[in-house]
Amino acid sequence: MEHALIIGATGGIGHAITSHLREAGTRVTTLSRSDDGLDITDEDSVRRTLTALDGPFDLVFVTTGALVVNGAEPEKALDQVTPDAMRDQFMVNCIGPSMVLKHAQHLLPRDRRAIFAALSARVGSIGDNGIGGWYSYRTAKAALNQMIHTAAIELGRSHKQSICVALHPGTVATDLTSKYLGRHPAVEPPEAAANLIDILEGLTPNDTGQFFDWAGKKVTW
């Protein structure tokens, strides 16, 4: 992998992925709200920022995401669902990455293997949902998965060797998850980054449009 673009590079997972790639000799361009003023929920910000970049990039990786937005905790019951919380979750976890995907097309090479990846979450799987709850977050991630799956079809027409995937990093010990770990085992960001990069390095165009977990296993939609 020669050149990568990491969106959300100041977050726990994004920073770890950036460090891992650089240690492996990959040239990495980073973007974030704190360092570059990139607001993925604002299409003008996404368009302006990505248009200014010189590609191509062998990897464009959206590592952004949020479990709690504007103070709204994950809902435990249907009565707790509000329009504002759902809207905020969609903006951060679906619309934002979707706008990056829309405006990053010109940054992907057409003549060789190229990857667009976005962090999703297993709780966004409809088929793997057996306990309920977390309505807004689940629904936003499920919508992101559909965007990735659908966009992969179109990208495959113009970028024959492209790979467009959603990735579940596992439970990672970051600020996003700190209040919700409970008894669930969690890995540190460097380990999660290494797992995800191993997955990316093994993907082929036949894998495009799929949803993989940190171990490389397909997650049901």
Secondary structure, 3 states (H helix, E strand, C coil): CCEEEEECCCCHHHHHHHHHHHHCCCEEEEECHHHHCCCCCCHHHHHHHHHCCCCCCCEEEECCCCCCECCECCCCCHHHCCHHHHHHHHHHHHHHHHHHHHHHHHHCCCCCCEEEEEECCHHHCCCCCCCCCCHHHHHHHHHHHHHHHHHHHHHHHHCCCEEEEEEECCCECCCCCCCCCCCCCCECHHHHHHHHHHHHHHCCHHHCCCEEECCCCECCC
